Amino acid sequence: MLAIRLTRQGAKKKPFYRVIVAEKRSKRDGKFVEIVGYYNPCREPVELKLDHDRISYWLKCGAQPTDTVRSLIRKSEQQQPAVSEAGN
């Protein structure tokens, strides 16, 4: 079974996370199938970039997002319409 989850990158006390698709039983920072975004909580404002097309593809294939990733997807979707309206 596949999971969409975070993997930790960055230095000590300065975390940076990649949003990845990985086998559910693999290690947190182990093998993964694809990188579908990133999340940087240390920046102000928080930096979040997700590839919604690839995430929806993997969800259709049966991948399950973790609770944290699910909340990040919701935040990203809420921010995305505001950005597109401002561009018009």
C-alpha positions as CSV (number, residue, x, y, z in Angstrom):
1,M,0.0,0.0,0.0
2,L,1.2,3.5,-0.9
3,A,1.2,6.5,1.4
4,I,1.6,10.2,0.7
5,R,3.7,11.5,3.6
6,L,6.5,13.9,4.7
7,T,10.2,13.1,4.7
8,R,12.5,15.3,6.7
9,Q,15.4,17.2,5.1
10,G,17.5,20.2,6.2
11,A,19.8,20.9,9.1
12,K,19.4,20.4,12.8
13,K,16.8,22.8,14.2
14,K,16.0,23.9,10.6
15,P,13.6,21.3,9.2
16,F,12.5,21.2,5.6
17,Y,10.1,18.6,4.4
18,R,9.4,16.9,1.1
19,V,5.9,15.5,0.4
20,I,6.5,12.1,-1.2
21,V,4.7,9.0,-2.3
22,A,6.2,5.9,-0.7
23,E,5.5,2.4,0.3
24,K,3.7,2.5,3.7
25,R,6.2,0.2,5.3
26,S,9.4,1.9,4.2
27,K,11.4,4.1,6.5
28,R,10.6,7.8,7.0
29,D,13.6,8.9,5.0
30,G,14.0,5.7,3.0
31,K,13.0,4.8,-0.5
32,F,10.2,6.6,-2.2
33,V,8.3,6.5,-5.5
34,E,7.9,10.2,-6.3
35,I,8.3,13.7,-4.9
36,V,5.0,15.6,-5.2
37,G,5.9,18.8,-3.3
38,Y,7.7,20.4,-0.4
39,Y,6.9,22.2,2.9
40,N,9.2,24.7,4.7
41,P,7.8,25.7,8.1
42,C,10.9,27.8,8.9
43,R,10.2,30.5,6.3
44,E,7.9,33.5,7.0
45,P,5.3,33.1,5.5
46,V,5.4,29.3,5.5
47,E,6.5,27.9,2.1
48,L,4.2,25.2,0.7
49,K,4.2,23.9,-2.9
50,L,2.3,20.8,-4.0
51,D,1.7,19.3,-7.4
52,H,-2.1,18.8,-7.2
53,D,-2.3,16.9,-10.5
54,R,0.2,14.2,-9.3
55,I,-1.4,14.0,-5.8
56,S,-4.9,13.4,-7.3
57,Y,-3.4,10.8,-9.6
58,W,-1.8,8.9,-6.7
59,L,-5.0,9.2,-4.6
60,K,-6.9,7.6,-7.5
61,C,-4.3,4.8,-7.5
62,G,-5.1,4.1,-3.9
63,A,-2.4,6.1,-2.0
64,Q,-3.5,7.2,1.5
65,P,-2.3,10.6,2.8
66,T,-1.2,11.0,6.4
67,D,-3.2,13.3,8.6
68,T,-0.5,16.0,8.3
69,V,-0.3,15.8,4.5
70,R,-4.1,15.9,4.3
71,S,-4.2,19.2,6.3
72,L,-1.4,20.6,4.0
73,I,-3.4,19.7,0.9
74,R,-6.4,21.5,2.3
75,K,-4.3,24.6,3.2
76,S,-2.8,24.6,-0.3
77,E,-6.2,24.3,-2.0
78,Q,-7.5,27.2,0.1
79,Q,-4.5,29.4,-0.9
80,Q,-4.6,28.4,-4.6
81,P,-7.9,30.1,-5.6
82,A,-6.9,33.3,-3.9
83,V,-3.7,33.4,-6.0
84,S,-5.5,32.8,-9.2
85,E,-8.1,35.5,-8.6
86,A,-5.4,38.0,-7.8
87,G,-3.7,37.2,-11.2
88,N,-6.8,38.2,-13.2
